[in-house]
Amino acid sequence: MTASTLPDTHTAENLATAMRALGQQAREAARILARADSAQKTAALRAAAAAIRAQAEQILAANARDMEAARKRNLSAALLDRLALDARRVEAMAAGIEAVAELPDPVGTVIAEWTRPNGLRIQRVRVPLGVIGIIYESRPNVTADAGALCLKSGNAVILRGGSESFHSSHAIHAALVAGLRAGGLPETAIQMVPTANRDAVGYLLANMQEFIDVIVPRGGKNLIARVQADARVPVMGHLEGLCHVYVHRAADLAMAVEVVLNAKMRRTGICGAAETLLIDREVLASHWQPLADALLAAGCELRGDAELCALDSRVKAAVEADWSTEYLDAILACRVVSDIDAAIAHITHYGSGHTESIVTSDEQAAAKFLHDLDSAILLHNASTQFADGGEFGMGAEIGIATGRIHARGPVGAEQLTSYKYLVHGTGQTRPA
């Protein structure tokens, strides 16, 4: 039984055989990719983008099948939005792959170079990580983004999408394989776990360390916790997006309304969506009503502290859990703070280290906010929904890393590399 024909009902022995076959094929493909030149990878990516467009009808049909099953399971509106594809989103996937194709190739880049007193010339050079395992939920577009970024950075990848996007992800994967074939690269450079059975995730995390170099999870808190607890290889962490917008006392009102509304309501189901609004008490009288009016008119539920509830009867009383909840829905926790120090203290206590924004015309206050907080992404006078690799000029991303080791913020092609040292001598020997 091959990996491509593994059914959802299987024996543990069949699962192990199929998963190990994926690992062996990925390791072999990684050796070839590490030596592939930039032109060959670029050609494969362009061909993959063309295949996405050519196979759009099949991709949308597969997505319709997933959406029908998701509605029967009564998935939330936010999850349905993450899962849904249309012609515009399919085109965005193809355009994203093309954007990755046009990025500079990170592999072989000399990061640093210096010469020692003894004449040794030392270079630090980017190299691929090797084989990456990516586990993700809901969003089928991650299949395209992750496959493209891993290929660009010279890594082989094993993808395990969520069961709710199973058919969509496999249809997208077929287009990526067509690109690899057209570019003369191993079709096994981008592979998908061929079953929706949850046992495959456990095997990937605990029994594939001889094949996989790093795991990247992308999904909710429960998925991240499981990966971090069970993985036997390094994990590139991504905690939930508990993002904040702070309306400072020097905030321009029109800008504050526009930024807050976009940060919360542009797409509520993405990790860069704002979940908490902090507003300076000094501008409560002038700024709260327009902010609340705009959010409520857009269909957002407001949950506020006692001060806001007393001021505005439309606000529901917040409970302690609201300050640490990633809603991924049209709900916003709102709190009045006395000053910028109180805002920073709140974010430090409740935040997940993902993305925070301050709206202010006071450059000194903005500098303090950006300096004192240690989230992966900090913005001044801009929506938190810019927390995205594409918006950062990376072409795409496979997640927002919130850890402090290796990569932070959007994980693009460059973040999927390590480095090695090249030392050039002229016959030097080390003295006794």
HULIN-V140959 format. One record per residue. N is the residue number from 0. RES is the residue in one letter. OMEGA is omega in whole degrees, 0 to 359 (999 if undefined). Layout:
N,RES,OMEGA
N,RES,OMEGA
This chain:
0,M,182
1,T,179
2,A,185
3,S,182
4,T,183
5,L,179
6,P,179
7,D,175
8,T,188
9,H,174
10,T,177
11,A,180
12,E,178
13,N,180
14,L,181
15,A,180
16,T,182
17,A,182
18,M,179
19,R,176
20,A,176
21,L,182
22,G,180
23,Q,179
24,Q,178
25,A,180
26,R,178
27,E,179
28,A,181
29,A,179
30,R,179
31,I,180
32,L,181
33,A,181
34,R,183
35,A,179
36,D,185
37,S,182
38,A,181
39,Q,178
40,K,179
41,T,179
42,A,179
43,A,180
44,L,178
45,R,178
46,A,178
47,A,178
48,A,178
49,A,180
50,A,176
51,I,180
52,R,182
53,A,183
54,Q,183
55,A,181
56,E,179
57,Q,179
58,I,180
59,L,177
60,A,177
61,A,179
62,N,177
63,A,178
64,R,177
65,D,181
66,M,178
67,E,178
68,A,181
69,A,178
70,R,178
71,K,178
72,R,179
73,N,175
74,L,184
75,S,178
76,A,180
77,A,180
78,L,177
79,L,178
80,D,178
81,R,185
82,L,191
83,A,171
84,L,171
85,D,184
86,A,181
87,R,181
88,R,176
89,V,177
90,E,178
91,A,176
92,M,181
93,A,179
94,A,178
95,G,178
96,I,178
97,E,178
98,A,177
99,V,180
100,A,184
101,E,178
102,L,172
103,P,178
104,D,181
105,P,185
106,V,180
107,G,178
108,T,176
109,V,182
110,I,181
111,A,181
112,E,179
113,W,180
114,T,180
115,R,179
116,P,180
117,N,177
118,G,177
119,L,177
120,R,187
121,I,177
122,Q,171
123,R,191
124,V,180
125,R,176
126,V,177
127,P,174
128,L,180
129,G,177
130,V,182
131,I,172
132,G,181
133,I,180
134,I,185
135,Y,183
136,E,165
137,S,192
138,R,179
139,P,181
140,N,177
141,V,178
142,T,180
143,A,182
144,D,184
145,A,179
146,G,181
147,A,182
148,L,178
149,C,178
150,L,181
151,K,183
152,S,174
153,G,181
154,N,166
155,A,184
156,V,171
157,I,184
158,L,173
159,R,179
160,G,179
161,G,180
162,S,182
163,E,180
164,S,189
165,F,185
166,H,178
167,S,183
168,S,180
169,H,176
170,A,177
171,I,179
172,H,180
173,A,178
174,A,178
175,L,178
176,V,177
177,A,177
178,G,178
179,L,181
180,R,181
181,A,180
182,G,179
183,G,178
184,L,182
185,P,178
186,E,180
187,T,176
188,A,176
189,I,182
190,Q,175
191,M,173
192,V,193
193,P,180
194,T,176
195,A,181
196,N,183
197,R,179
198,D,181
199,A,178
200,V,179
201,G,180
202,Y,179
203,L,183
204,L,191
205,A,190
206,N,185
207,M,186
208,Q,177
209,E,181
210,F,188
211,I,182
212,D,180
213,V,177
214,I,175
215,V,176
216,P,175
217,R,181
218,G,184
219,G,184
220,K,183
221,N,178
222,L,182
223,I,181
224,A,180
225,R,181
226,V,181
227,Q,181
228,A,190
229,D,185
230,A,178
231,R,175
232,V,180
233,P,181
234,V,173
235,M,194
236,G,177
237,H,177
238,L,182
239,E,182
240,G,177
241,L,190
242,C,183
243,H,166
244,V,179
245,Y,176
246,V,184
247,H,181
248,R,179
249,A,181
250,A,170
251,D,187
252,L,182
253,A,178
254,M,181
255,A,179
256,V,182
257,E,182
258,V,182
259,V,181
260,L,179
261,N,182
262,A,181
263,K,198
264,M,180
265,R,169
266,R,186
267,T,187
268,G,180
269,I,186
270,C,178
271,G,178
272,A,178
273,A,178
274,E,180
275,T,174
276,L,174
277,L,182
278,I,181
279,D,181
280,R,183
281,E,179
282,V,181
283,L,183
284,A,184
285,S,190
286,H,187
287,W,185
288,Q,178
289,P,177
290,L,181
291,A,180
292,D,182
293,A,181
294,L,180
295,L,179
296,A,179
297,A,178
298,G,181
299,C,173
300,E,180
301,L,176
302,R,188
303,G,176
304,D,185
305,A,181
306,E,179
307,L,178
308,C,178
309,A,182
310,L,189
311,D,183
312,S,180
313,R,182
314,V,176
315,K,182
316,A,176
317,A,172
318,V,185
319,E,183
320,A,182
321,D,182
322,W,181
323,S,182
324,T,171
325,E,187
326,Y,188
327,L,185
328,D,182
329,A,178
330,I,181
331,L,174
332,A,186
333,C,182
334,R,174
335,V,177
336,V,185
337,S,182
338,D,184
339,I,178
340,D,178
341,A,178
342,A,179
343,I,179
344,A,179
345,H,182
346,I,179
347,T,183
348,H,189
349,Y,188
350,G,179
351,S,179
352,G,183
353,H,186
354,T,178
355,E,180
356,S,172
357,I,174
358,V,182
359,T,172
360,S,180
361,D,184
362,E,179
363,Q,177
364,A,179
365,A,180
366,A,179
367,K,180
368,F,182
369,L,182
370,H,190
371,D,179
372,L,185
373,D,176
374,S,183
375,A,181
376,I,178
377,L,184
378,L,175
379,H,179
380,N,178
381,A,182
382,S,176
383,T,181
384,Q,170
385,F,176
386,A,189
387,D,182
388,G,178
389,G,179
390,E,177
391,F,181
392,G,181
393,M,182
394,G,179
395,A,177
396,E,172
397,I,177
398,G,175
399,I,181
400,A,181
401,T,177
402,G,182
403,R,181
404,I,178
405,H,186
406,A,172
407,R,180
408,G,182
409,P,180
410,V,178
411,G,184
412,A,182
413,E,181
414,Q,178
415,L,176
416,T,169
417,S,176
418,Y,173
419,K,180
420,Y,173
421,L,183
422,V,183
423,H,181
424,G,177
425,T,181
426,G,182
427,Q,170
428,T,183
429,R,181
430,P,177
431,A,999
